[in-house]
Amino acid sequence: MDENYTQAKRRMHQLKAFYKNLISYIIVMIFLVVINYFTSPNFWWVIFPALVWGIFLVIQGVGVYSKRGLFSKEWEDKKIEEYMDEKEE
């Protein structure tokens, strides 16, 4: 029970961090688009920070919303089994 609570709390913190990052992304990108529009409307430089931050946001979202996560305990156990099977062959 205690381990389940700890895992649930950790996932909740990850989800909370993801939503905070998503809200920050939206607010900052709106602000940058407005700045870009008024300072240099002929060159949309805002696409570069939007893409870079967006990629990191997607990575974070995949980590939060995937059941096992990218490097979860289940993933580690599976890899250990694979390596042990390779040694036996």
Gaussian input, Z-matrix of N, CA and C with variables (Angstrom, degrees):
# hf/3-21g

backbone

0 1
 N
 C     1     B1
 C     2     B2     1     A1
 N     3     B3     2     A2     1     D1
 C     4     B4     3     A3     2     D2
 C     5     B5     4     A4     3     D3
 N     6     B6     5     A5     4     D4
 C     7     B7     6     A6     5     D5
 C     8     B8     7     A7     6     D6
 N     9     B9     8     A8     7     D7
 C    10    B10     9     A9     8     D8
 C    11    B11    10    A10     9     D9
 N    12    B12    11    A11    10    D10
 C    13    B13    12    A12    11    D11
 C    14    B14    13    A13    12    D12
 N    15    B15    14    A14    13    D13
 C    16    B16    15    A15    14    D14
 C    17    B17    16    A16    15    D15
 N    18    B18    17    A17    16    D16
 C    19    B19    18    A18    17    D17
 C    20    B20    19    A19    18    D18
 N    21    B21    20    A20    19    D19
 C    22    B22    21    A21    20    D20
 C    23    B23    22    A22    21    D21
 N    24    B24    23    A23    22    D22
 C    25    B25    24    A24    23    D23
 C    26    B26    25    A25    24    D24
 N    27    B27    26    A26    25    D25
 C    28    B28    27    A27    26    D26
 C    29    B29    28    A28    27    D27
 N    30    B30    29    A29    28    D28
 C    31    B31    30    A30    29    D29
 C    32    B32    31    A31    30    D30
 N    33    B33    32    A32    31    D31
 C    34    B34    33    A33    32    D32
 C    35    B35    34    A34    33    D33
 N    36    B36    35    A35    34    D34
 C    37    B37    36    A36    35    D35
 C    38    B38    37    A37    36    D36
 N    39    B39    38    A38    37    D37
 C    40    B40    39    A39    38    D38
 C    41    B41    40    A40    39    D39
 N    42    B42    41    A41    40    D40
 C    43    B43    42    A42    41    D41
 C    44    B44    43    A43    42    D42
 N    45    B45    44    A44    43    D43
 C    46    B46    45    A45    44    D44
 C    47    B47    46    A46    45    D45
 N    48    B48    47    A47    46    D46
 C    49    B49    48    A48    47    D47
 C    50    B50    49    A49    48    D48
 N    51    B51    50    A50    49    D49
 C    52    B52    51    A51    50    D50
 C    53    B53    52    A52    51    D51
 N    54    B54    53    A53    52    D52
 C    55    B55    54    A54    53    D53
 C    56    B56    55    A55    54    D54
 N    57    B57    56    A56    55    D55
 C    58    B58    57    A57    56    D56
 C    59    B59    58    A58    57    D57
 N    60    B60    59    A59    58    D58
 C    61    B61    60    A60    59    D59
 C    62    B62    61    A61    60    D60
 N    63    B63    62    A62    61    D61
 C    64    B64    63    A63    62    D62
 C    65    B65    64    A64    63    D63
 N    66    B66    65    A65    64    D64
 C    67    B67    66    A66    65    D65
 C    68    B68    67    A67    66    D66
 N    69    B69    68    A68    67    D67
 C    70    B70    69    A69    68    D68
 C    71    B71    70    A70    69    D69
 N    72    B72    71    A71    70    D70
 C    73    B73    72    A72    71    D71
 C    74    B74    73    A73    72    D72
 N    75    B75    74    A74    73    D73
 C    76    B76    75    A75    74    D74
 C    77    B77    76    A76    75    D75
 N    78    B78    77    A77    76    D76
 C    79    B79    78    A78    77    D77
 C    80    B80    79    A79    78    D78
 N    81    B81    80    A80    79    D79
 C    82    B82    81    A81    80    D80
 C    83    B83    82    A82    81    D81
 N    84    B84    83    A83    82    D82
 C    85    B85    84    A84    83    D83
 C    86    B86    85    A85    84    D84
 N    87    B87    86    A86    85    D85
 C    88    B88    87    A87    86    D86
 C    89    B89    88    A88    87    D87
 N    90    B90    89    A89    88    D88
 C    91    B91    90    A90    89    D89
 C    92    B92    91    A91    90    D90
 N    93    B93    92    A92    91    D91
 C    94    B94    93    A93    92    D92
 C    95    B95    94    A94    93    D93
 N    96    B96    95    A95    94    D94
 C    97    B97    96    A96    95    D95
 C    98    B98    97    A97    96    D96
 N    99    B99    98    A98    97    D97
 C   100   B100    99    A99    98    D98
 C   101   B101   100   A100    99    D99
 N   102   B102   101   A101   100   D100
 C   103   B103   102   A102   101   D101
 C   104   B104   103   A103   102   D102
 N   105   B105   104   A104   103   D103
 C   106   B106   105   A105   104   D104
 C   107   B107   106   A106   105   D105
 N   108   B108   107   A107   106   D106
 C   109   B109   108   A108   107   D107
 C   110   B110   109   A109   108   D108
 N   111   B111   110   A110   109   D109
 C   112   B112   111   A111   110   D110
 C   113   B113   112   A112   111   D111
 N   114   B114   113   A113   112   D112
 C   115   B115   114   A114   113   D113
 C   116   B116   115   A115   114   D114
 N   117   B117   116   A116   115   D115
 C   118   B118   117   A117   116   D116
 C   119   B119   118   A118   117   D117
 N   120   B120   119   A119   118   D118
 C   121   B121   120   A120   119   D119
 C   122   B122   121   A121   120   D120
 N   123   B123   122   A122   121   D121
 C   124   B124   123   A123   122   D122
 C   125   B125   124   A124   123   D123
 N   126   B126   125   A125   124   D124
 C   127   B127   126   A126   125   D125
 C   128   B128   127   A127   126   D126
 N   129   B129   128   A128   127   D127
 C   130   B130   129   A129   128   D128
 C   131   B131   130   A130   129   D129
 N   132   B132   131   A131   130   D130
 C   133   B133   132   A132   131   D131
 C   134   B134   133   A133   132   D132
 N   135   B135   134   A134   133   D133
 C   136   B136   135   A135   134   D134
 C   137   B137   136   A136   135   D135
 N   138   B138   137   A137   136   D136
 C   139   B139   138   A138   137   D137
 C   140   B140   139   A139   138   D138
 N   141   B141   140   A140   139   D139
 C   142   B142   141   A141   140   D140
 C   143   B143   142   A142   141   D141
 N   144   B144   143   A143   142   D142
 C   145   B145   144   A144   143   D143
 C   146   B146   145   A145   144   D144
 N   147   B147   146   A146   145   D145
 C   148   B148   147   A147   146   D146
 C   149   B149   148   A148   147   D147
 N   150   B150   149   A149   148   D148
 C   151   B151   150   A150   149   D149
 C   152   B152   151   A151   150   D150
 N   153   B153   152   A152   151   D151
 C   154   B154   153   A153   152   D152
 C   155   B155   154   A154   153   D153
 N   156   B156   155   A155   154   D154
 C   157   B157   156   A156   155   D155
 C   158   B158   157   A157   156   D156
 N   159   B159   158   A158   157   D157
 C   160   B160   159   A159   158   D158
 C   161   B161   160   A160   159   D159
 N   162   B162   161   A161   160   D160
 C   163   B163   162   A162   161   D161
 C   164   B164   163   A163   162   D162
 N   165   B165   164   A164   163   D163
 C   166   B166   165   A165   164   D164
 C   167   B167   166   A166   165   D165
 N   168   B168   167   A167   166   D166
 C   169   B169   168   A168   167   D167
 C   170   B170   169   A169   168   D168
 N   171   B171   170   A170   169   D169
 C   172   B172   171   A171   170   D170
 C   173   B173   172   A172   171   D171
 N   174   B174   173   A173   172   D172
 C   175   B175   174   A174   173   D173
 C   176   B176   175   A175   174   D174
 N   177   B177   176   A176   175   D175
 C   178   B178   177   A177   176   D176
 C   179   B179   178   A178   177   D177
 N   180   B180   179   A179   178   D178
 C   181   B181   180   A180   179   D179
 C   182   B182   181   A181   180   D180
 N   183   B183   182   A182   181   D181
 C   184   B184   183   A183   182   D182
 C   185   B185   184   A184   183   D183
 N   186   B186   185   A185   184   D184
 C   187   B187   186   A186   185   D185
 C   188   B188   187   A187   186   D186
 N   189   B189   188   A188   187   D187
 C   190   B190   189   A189   188   D188
 C   191   B191   190   A190   189   D189
 N   192   B192   191   A191   190   D190
 C   193   B193   192   A192   191   D191
 C   194   B194   193   A193   192   D192
 N   195   B195   194   A194   193   D193
 C   196   B196   195   A195   194   D194
 C   197   B197   196   A196   195   D195
 N   198   B198   197   A197   196   D196
 C   199   B199   198   A198   197   D197
 C   200   B200   199   A199   198   D198
 N   201   B201   200   A200   199   D199
 C   202   B202   201   A201   200   D200
 C   203   B203   202   A202   201   D201
 N   204   B204   203   A203   202   D202
 C   205   B205   204   A204   203   D203
 C   206   B206   205   A205   204   D204
 N   207   B207   206   A206   205   D205
 C   208   B208   207   A207   206   D206
 C   209   B209   208   A208   207   D207
 N   210   B210   209   A209   208   D208
 C   211   B211   210   A210   209   D209
 C   212   B212   211   A211   210   D210
 N   213   B213   212   A212   211   D211
 C   214   B214   213   A213   212   D212
 C   215   B215   214   A214   213   D213
 N   216   B216   215   A215   214   D214
 C   217   B217   216   A216   215   D215
 C   218   B218   217   A217   216   D216
 N   219   B219   218   A218   217   D217
 C   220   B220   219   A219   218   D218
 C   221   B221   220   A220   219   D219
 N   222   B222   221   A221   220   D220
 C   223   B223   222   A222   221   D221
 C   224   B224   223   A223   222   D222
 N   225   B225   224   A224   223   D223
 C   226   B226   225   A225   224   D224
 C   227   B227   226   A226   225   D225
 N   228   B228   227   A227   226   D226
 C   229   B229   228   A228   227   D227
 C   230   B230   229   A229   228   D228
 N   231   B231   230   A230   229   D229
 C   232   B232   231   A231   230   D230
 C   233   B233   232   A232   231   D231
 N   234   B234   233   A233   232   D232
 C   235   B235   234   A234   233   D233
 C   236   B236   235   A235   234   D234
 N   237   B237   236   A236   235   D235
 C   238   B238   237   A237   236   D236
 C   239   B239   238   A238   237   D237
 N   240   B240   239   A239   238   D238
 C   241   B241   240   A240   239   D239
 C   242   B242   241   A241   240   D240
 N   243   B243   242   A242   241   D241
 C   244   B244   243   A243   242   D242
 C   245   B245   244   A244   243   D243
 N   246   B246   245   A245   244   D244
 C   247   B247   246   A246   245   D245
 C   248   B248   247   A247   246   D246
 N   249   B249   248   A248   247   D247
 C   250   B250   249   A249   248   D248
 C   251   B251   250   A250   249   D249
 N   252   B252   251   A251   250   D250
 C   253   B253   252   A252   251   D251
 C   254   B254   253   A253   252   D252
 N   255   B255   254   A254   253   D253
 C   256   B256   255   A255   254   D254
 C   257   B257   256   A256   255   D255
 N   258   B258   257   A257   256   D256
 C   259   B259   258   A258   257   D257
 C   260   B260   259   A259   258   D258
 N   261   B261   260   A260   259   D259
 C   262   B262   261   A261   260   D260
 C   263   B263   262   A262   261   D261
 N   264   B264   263   A263   262   D262
 C   265   B265   264   A264   263   D263
 C   266   B266   265   A265   264   D264

   B1=1.4561
   B2=1.5286
   B3=1.3080
   B4=1.4659
   B5=1.5250
   B6=1.3348
   B7=1.4678
   B8=1.5225
   B9=1.3291
   B10=1.4709
   B11=1.5184
   B12=1.3287
   B13=1.4611
   B14=1.5234
   B15=1.3166
   B16=1.4622
   B17=1.5234
   B18=1.3280
   B19=1.4570
   B20=1.5214
   B21=1.3291
   B22=1.4657
   B23=1.5264
   B24=1.3126
   B25=1.4636
   B26=1.5335
   B27=1.3301
   B28=1.4684
   B29=1.5315
   B30=1.3350
   B31=1.4683
   B32=1.5193
   B33=1.3327
   B34=1.4607
   B35=1.5252
   B36=1.3226
   B37=1.4702
   B38=1.5302
   B39=1.3315
   B40=1.4564
   B41=1.5345
   B42=1.3265
   B43=1.4564
   B44=1.5296
   B45=1.3128
   B46=1.4646
   B47=1.5329
   B48=1.3197
   B49=1.4633
   B50=1.5257
   B51=1.3434
   B52=1.4592
   B53=1.5242
   B54=1.3266
   B55=1.4674
   B56=1.5257
   B57=1.3275
   B58=1.4661
   B59=1.5234
   B60=1.3241
   B61=1.4602
   B62=1.5201
   B63=1.3283
   B64=1.4591
   B65=1.5270
   B66=1.3197
   B67=1.4681
   B68=1.5292
   B69=1.3263
   B70=1.4696
   B71=1.5217
   B72=1.3297
   B73=1.4591
   B74=1.5266
   B75=1.3118
   B76=1.4669
   B77=1.5216
   B78=1.3194
   B79=1.4711
   B80=1.5234
   B81=1.3190
   B82=1.4691
   B83=1.5222
   B84=1.3240
   B85=1.4671
   B86=1.5261
   B87=1.3244
   B88=1.4709
   B89=1.5283
   B90=1.3167
   B91=1.4605
   B92=1.5310
   B93=1.3413
   B94=1.4629
   B95=1.5309
   B96=1.3074
   B97=1.4662
   B98=1.5245
   B99=1.3201
   B100=1.4669
   B101=1.5266
   B102=1.3308
   B103=1.4686
   B104=1.5266
   B105=1.3155
   B106=1.4652
   B107=1.5221
   B108=1.3039
   B109=1.4648
   B110=1.5280
   B111=1.3209
   B112=1.4609
   B113=1.5334
   B114=1.3179
   B115=1.4600
   B116=1.5267
   B117=1.3191
   B118=1.4688
   B119=1.5213
   B120=1.3163
   B121=1.4683
   B122=1.5277
   B123=1.3313
   B124=1.4640
   B125=1.5248
   B126=1.3339
   B127=1.4619
   B128=1.5283
   B129=1.3134
   B130=1.4690
   B131=1.5277
   B132=1.3375
   B133=1.4607
   B134=1.5240
   B135=1.3222
   B136=1.4645
   B137=1.5339
   B138=1.3090
   B139=1.4587
   B140=1.5300
   B141=1.3270
   B142=1.4604
   B143=1.5294
   B144=1.3343
   B145=1.4686
   B146=1.5332
   B147=1.3309
   B148=1.4712
   B149=1.5275
   B150=1.3203
   B151=1.4619
   B152=1.5220
   B153=1.3308
   B154=1.4651
   B155=1.5237
   B156=1.3119
   B157=1.4572
   B158=1.5250
   B159=1.3259
   B160=1.4618
   B161=1.5162
   B162=1.3256
   B163=1.4660
   B164=1.5246
   B165=1.3306
   B166=1.4609
   B167=1.5229
   B168=1.3104
   B169=1.4614
   B170=1.5314
   B171=1.3152
   B172=1.4653
   B173=1.5275
   B174=1.3099
   B175=1.4636
   B176=1.5242
   B177=1.3254
   B178=1.4507
   B179=1.5340
   B180=1.3242
   B181=1.4549
   B182=1.5211
   B183=1.3129
   B184=1.4670
   B185=1.5231
   B186=1.3216
   B187=1.4600
   B188=1.5170
   B189=1.3112
   B190=1.4698
   B191=1.5221
   B192=1.3234
   B193=1.4555
   B194=1.5254
   B195=1.3120
   B196=1.4618
   B197=1.5225
   B198=1.2985
   B199=1.4656
   B200=1.5187
   B201=1.3048
   B202=1.4508
   B203=1.5200
   B204=1.3077
   B205=1.4572
   B206=1.5147
   B207=1.2854
   B208=1.4546
   B209=1.5244
   B210=1.3083
   B211=1.4615
   B212=1.5218
   B213=1.3185
   B214=1.4613
   B215=1.5271
   B216=1.3009
   B217=1.4621
   B218=1.5205
   B219=1.3401
   B220=1.4588
   B221=1.5300
   B222=1.3252
   B223=1.4641
   B224=1.5239
   B225=1.3364
   B226=1.4661
   B227=1.5227
   B228=1.3365
   B229=1.4618
   B230=1.5236
   B231=1.3252
   B232=1.4605
   B233=1.5285
   B234=1.3214
   B235=1.4664
   B236=1.5288
   B237=1.3105
   B238=1.4686
   B239=1.5209
   B240=1.3415
   B241=1.4625
   B242=1.5223
   B243=1.3319
   B244=1.4698
   B245=1.5202
   B246=1.3166
   B247=1.4634
   B248=1.5254
   B249=1.3240
   B250=1.4609
   B251=1.5272
   B252=1.3357
   B253=1.4592
   B254=1.5202
   B255=1.3233
   B256=1.4666
   B257=1.5187
   B258=1.3177
   B259=1.4699
   B260=1.5182
   B261=1.3420
   B262=1.4474
   B263=1.5191
   B264=1.3025
   B265=1.4658
   B266=1.4705
   A1=110.61
   A2=116.67
   A3=120.87
   A4=111.15
   A5=116.73
   A6=120.35
   A7=110.60
   A8=116.95
   A9=120.53
   A10=111.04
   A11=116.78
   A12=120.72
   A13=110.49
   A14=116.95
   A15=121.49
   A16=110.69
   A17=117.35
   A18=120.89
   A19=111.17
   A20=116.45
   A21=120.07
   A22=110.82
   A23=116.14
   A24=120.11
   A25=110.75
   A26=115.93
   A27=120.18
   A28=110.38
   A29=116.70
   A30=120.10
   A31=111.61
   A32=116.22
   A33=120.41
   A34=110.36
   A35=116.74
   A36=120.54
   A37=110.77
   A38=116.64
   A39=120.19
   A40=110.93
   A41=115.75
   A42=120.28
   A43=111.17
   A44=115.89
   A45=121.23
   A46=110.64
   A47=116.87
   A48=121.33
   A49=110.69
   A50=116.32
   A51=120.09
   A52=110.69
   A53=117.23
   A54=120.02
   A55=111.72
   A56=117.35
   A57=119.92
   A58=110.23
   A59=116.51
   A60=120.81
   A61=110.59
   A62=117.57
   A63=121.69
   A64=111.45
   A65=117.02
   A66=121.15
   A67=110.27
   A68=116.70
   A69=120.50
   A70=110.70
   A71=115.94
   A72=121.43
   A73=110.71
   A74=116.68
   A75=120.89
   A76=110.95
   A77=117.06
   A78=120.79
   A79=111.13
   A80=116.58
   A81=120.16
   A82=111.06
   A83=117.67
   A84=119.54
   A85=111.42
   A86=117.82
   A87=119.75
   A88=109.92
   A89=116.29
   A90=122.08
   A91=110.73
   A92=116.96
   A93=120.74
   A94=112.30
   A95=117.51
   A96=120.30
   A97=110.00
   A98=116.68
   A99=120.22
   A100=110.44
   A101=116.41
   A102=120.33
   A103=109.96
   A104=116.36
   A105=120.67
   A106=111.16
   A107=117.22
   A108=121.64
   A109=111.54
   A110=117.45
   A111=120.29
   A112=113.88
   A113=118.78
   A114=119.86
   A115=113.14
   A116=117.01
   A117=119.30
   A118=110.13
   A119=117.08
   A120=120.30
   A121=114.05
   A122=116.89
   A123=119.30
   A124=113.30
   A125=116.94
   A126=121.08
   A127=108.40
   A128=116.26
   A129=120.58
   A130=110.08
   A131=115.82
   A132=121.94
   A133=112.03
   A134=117.19
   A135=121.23
   A136=111.54
   A137=116.97
   A138=120.30
   A139=111.83
   A140=117.58
   A141=120.28
   A142=112.56
   A143=119.59
   A144=117.04
   A145=112.53
   A146=117.21
   A147=120.04
   A148=110.56
   A149=117.20
   A150=120.76
   A151=112.49
   A152=116.41
   A153=119.76
   A154=110.65
   A155=117.04
   A156=120.90
   A157=109.79
   A158=117.04
   A159=121.25
   A160=112.52
   A161=116.95
   A162=120.71
   A163=110.30
   A164=116.40
   A165=119.29
   A166=111.43
   A167=117.14
   A168=121.52
   A169=110.60
   A170=116.88
   A171=120.75
   A172=110.53
   A173=116.82
   A174=120.51
   A175=110.56
   A176=116.31
   A177=120.34
   A178=110.53
   A179=116.86
   A180=120.96
   A181=112.78
   A182=116.60
   A183=120.58
   A184=109.63
   A185=116.72
   A186=120.22
   A187=112.65
   A188=116.35
   A189=120.39
   A190=111.02
   A191=117.13
   A192=120.23
   A193=115.22
   A194=118.22
   A195=117.89
   A196=108.07
   A197=116.25
   A198=120.43
   A199=112.25
   A200=115.76
   A201=118.90
   A202=113.34
   A203=117.43
   A204=119.07
   A205=110.28
   A206=115.70
   A207=120.20
   A208=111.76
   A209=117.98
   A210=122.52
   A211=109.65
   A212=115.44
   A213=121.08
   A214=110.71
   A215=114.92
   A216=121.60
   A217=110.57
   A218=117.01
   A219=120.40
   A220=110.95
   A221=116.42
   A222=120.99
   A223=110.22
   A224=116.27
   A225=120.62
   A226=111.21
   A227=116.64
   A228=120.40
   A229=111.27
   A230=116.88
   A231=121.06
   A232=110.59
   A233=116.87
   A234=120.50
   A235=111.37
   A236=116.86
   A237=120.43
   A238=109.80
   A239=116.49
   A240=119.88
   A241=111.06
   A242=116.79
   A243=120.22
   A244=111.04
   A245=117.55
   A246=121.09
   A247=111.28
   A248=116.38
   A249=119.65
   A250=110.48
   A251=116.76
   A252=120.71
   A253=111.08
   A254=117.73
   A255=121.43
   A256=110.92
   A257=116.97
   A258=121.33
   A259=111.15
   A260=117.63
   A261=121.51
   A262=111.97
   A263=117.94
   A264=121.12
   A265=112.97
   D1=-43.91
   D2=-178.15
   D3=-64.43
   D4=-39.27
   D5=179.40
   D6=-67.07
   D7=-40.54
   D8=177.74
   D9=-61.88
   D10=-41.68
   D11=178.60
   D12=-63.41
   D13=-42.56
   D14=179.81
   D15=-63.07
   D16=-43.12
   D17=178.95
   D18=-66.33
   D19=-41.76
   D20=179.32
   D21=-64.30
   D22=-39.93
   D23=179.09
   D24=-66.17
   D25=-39.83
   D26=178.91
   D27=-64.33
   D28=-43.62
   D29=178.26
   D30=-64.15
   D31=-37.24
   D32=178.36
   D33=-63.29
   D34=-41.23
   D35=178.67
   D36=-66.42
   D37=-38.48
   D38=177.33
   D39=-64.30
   D40=-43.67
   D41=179.35
   D42=-64.18
   D43=-41.56
   D44=178.25
   D45=-62.29
   D46=-43.64
   D47=178.50
   D48=-63.41
   D49=-39.04
   D50=178.81
   D51=-63.23
   D52=-46.40
   D53=-179.54
   D54=-65.01
   D55=-37.61
   D56=176.51
   D57=-63.18
   D58=-42.34
   D59=179.41
   D60=-66.18
   D61=-39.58
   D62=178.89
   D63=-64.24
   D64=-44.27
   D65=178.39
   D66=-64.21
   D67=-42.99
   D68=177.48
   D69=-60.70
   D70=-42.86
   D71=179.34
   D72=-58.26
   D73=-48.25
   D74=-177.92
   D75=-63.11
   D76=-46.24
   D77=-178.53
   D78=-64.33
   D79=-47.70
   D80=-178.44
   D81=-65.83
   D82=-40.40
   D83=-179.99
   D84=-65.48
   D85=-38.74
   D86=175.86
   D87=-61.27
   D88=-45.35
   D89=178.75
   D90=-60.31
   D91=-45.13
   D92=-179.70
   D93=-67.32
   D94=-36.30
   D95=177.57
   D96=-63.39
   D97=-42.46
   D98=178.50
   D99=-63.46
   D100=-45.23
   D101=178.05
   D102=-60.93
   D103=-46.41
   D104=179.78
   D105=-59.92
   D106=-42.85
   D107=-178.73
   D108=-61.19
   D109=-41.62
   D110=-176.57
   D111=-85.66
   D112=-22.99
   D113=-177.79
   D114=-96.21
   D115=-41.82
   D116=-179.87
   D117=-148.60
   D118=77.45
   D119=-176.98
   D120=-68.57
   D121=-14.60
   D122=-179.86
   D123=-83.29
   D124=-18.01
   D125=-179.87
   D126=-129.84
   D127=113.88
   D128=-177.39
   D129=-89.31
   D130=76.95
   D131=178.81
   D132=-68.97
   D133=-16.72
   D134=-177.25
   D135=-62.90
   D136=-20.12
   D137=-179.71
   D138=-64.16
   D139=-31.27
   D140=-177.12
   D141=-68.84
   D142=-52.19
   D143=175.75
   D144=-65.49
   D145=-30.86
   D146=178.69
   D147=-64.34
   D148=-42.26
   D149=179.73
   D150=-68.61
   D151=-46.31
   D152=-177.98
   D153=-63.55
   D154=-51.69
   D155=179.79
   D156=-64.43
   D157=-37.57
   D158=179.32
   D159=-62.84
   D160=-39.30
   D161=177.61
   D162=-62.08
   D163=-46.04
   D164=178.66
   D165=-64.76
   D166=-34.90
   D167=178.14
   D168=-66.20
   D169=-40.98
   D170=177.35
   D171=-64.02
   D172=-43.22
   D173=178.14
   D174=-60.38
   D175=-44.57
   D176=178.47
   D177=-63.19
   D178=-42.14
   D179=179.58
   D180=-63.34
   D181=-40.54
   D182=177.42
   D183=-62.91
   D184=-42.07
   D185=178.50
   D186=-63.81
   D187=-36.31
   D188=-178.38
   D189=-77.34
   D190=-43.08
   D191=-172.22
   D192=-91.64
   D193=-12.65
   D194=175.53
   D195=-77.40
   D196=143.00
   D197=-175.18
   D198=-62.03
   D199=-41.74
   D200=-174.97
   D201=-99.36
   D202=-16.37
   D203=-176.00
   D204=78.02
   D205=168.62
   D206=-176.31
   D207=-72.74
   D208=-45.33
   D209=-179.95
   D210=-125.19
   D211=58.02
   D212=-176.78
   D213=-81.70
   D214=175.96
   D215=177.15
   D216=-61.54
   D217=-41.19
   D218=178.94
   D219=-62.63
   D220=-40.85
   D221=178.40
   D222=-62.75
   D223=-44.58
   D224=178.98
   D225=-60.39
   D226=-46.16
   D227=-179.83
   D228=-61.75
   D229=-41.22
   D230=179.65
   D231=-63.27
   D232=-43.92
   D233=179.92
   D234=-65.88
   D235=-39.31
   D236=177.99
   D237=-61.24
   D238=-44.21
   D239=178.15
   D240=-61.63
   D241=-42.67
   D242=179.02
   D243=-60.55
   D244=-44.56
   D245=-179.30
   D246=-67.30
   D247=-36.25
   D248=178.35
   D249=-68.08
   D250=-38.35
   D251=177.27
   D252=-65.18
   D253=-37.67
   D254=177.81
   D255=-62.91
   D256=-39.34
   D257=-179.07
   D258=-66.42
   D259=-34.95
   D260=-178.27
   D261=-71.53
   D262=-26.41
   D263=-177.38
   D264=-79.96

